[in-house]
């Protein structure tokens, strides 16, 4: 950070007015304050043993082994408790997998459920759990993610644990999972 008046955004030529000098002094003081503040924050981050402490950051979602070598990647969202929507999502997944298999290419498909769509992966209420079991056996690159927030909320509302089908993996947030997948290059499908 420079301290020259020019770097602070004041006129390069000519004379400065009195209020410009006050602004320049204030800018220098604020710059100094920023430096002191940053130094204090750095010192506060050092623990008694001398190592810098950082707030724990959640680890980014990692690609499964099956997805990491896939040429194509698709995320399919299900957020409705509607058998027709669930069947359409599974049909989309099968059609995508079949299309790329016919071309000799690989595709990773992740079905992400949240909100009322979590019923798709609930062992007590899924109208498509048998299809999910068969499709998972046929295609190891097809995965199912269940929103942990929704699972907890439904458990609380129903005053009982919400048990998921064995093919489901819990993700902390279904919506965030979709964002992460898109960031990793997944195409997004909402049937």
Secondary structure, 3 states (H helix, E strand, C coil): CCCCCCCCCCCCCCCCCHHHHHHHHHHHHHHHHHHHHHHHHHHHCECCCCCECCCCCCCCCCCCHHHHCCCEEEEEEECCCCHHHHHHHHHHHHHHHHHHHHCCCCEEEEEEECHHHHHHHECCCCCCHHHHHHHHHHCCCEEEEEEHHHHHHHHHHHCCCCCECCCEEEECCHHHHHHHHHHCCCEEEEC
